[in-house]
Amino acid sequence: METKKSLTYLRAKKKVEMLKGFYSHLAVYIIVNAVIILISANVFNGKEIDFADWGNYVTAIFWGFGIVSHALYVFFVLKVKNNFLKRWEEKKIKQFLDEDL
C-alpha cells in the first residue's frame, strides 16, 4: 500500500516538474523574443523603427514551433493513458526501490 502511494506521489511530482519546465520555457521565450524583436526593429538606436519587417520575427516563429510542440506534449500527450509506459515506469521504480533496500 505504501509503495502505491509513493508511486502516485512520484507520478504527480513528475507532472508538476514537467509543467514547471513548460512555464519556464514559455517565460524565457517571451522575454528573449521581445528583446530580439525590439532590437531588430531599431527601437534602441537612432534609426527608423520598423516593426513591419518579417525578418524581425523569424526567431519567434521558429522557436514558437518548439513551444507549441512542448505544450502539446505537456498538456495532451501526458493526458493520454499509456498503459505500457505506466507499467514500465512502475516496474522501474519498484526495481530501484528494491535495490536501495
Rosetta blueprint (number, residue, H / E / L):
1 M L
2 E H
3 T H
4 K H
5 K H
6 S H
7 L H
8 T H
9 Y H
10 L H
11 R H
12 A H
13 K H
14 K H
15 K H
16 V H
17 E H
18 M H
19 L H
20 K H
21 G H
22 F H
23 Y H
24 S H
25 H H
26 L H
27 A H
28 V H
29 Y H
30 I H
31 I H
32 V H
33 N H
34 A H
35 V H
36 I H
37 I H
38 L H
39 I H
40 S H
41 A L
42 N L
43 V L
44 F L
45 N L
46 G L
47 K L
48 E L
49 I L
50 D L
51 F L
52 A L
53 D L
54 W H
55 G H
56 N H
57 Y H
58 V H
59 T H
60 A H
61 I H
62 F H
63 W H
64 G H
65 F H
66 G H
67 I H
68 V H
69 S H
70 H H
71 A H
72 L H
73 Y H
74 V H
75 F H
76 F H
77 V H
78 L L
79 K L
80 V L
81 K L
82 N L
83 N H
84 F H
85 L H
86 K H
87 R H
88 W H
89 E H
90 E H
91 K H
92 K H
93 I H
94 K H
95 Q H
96 F H
97 L H
98 D H
99 E H
100 D H
101 L L
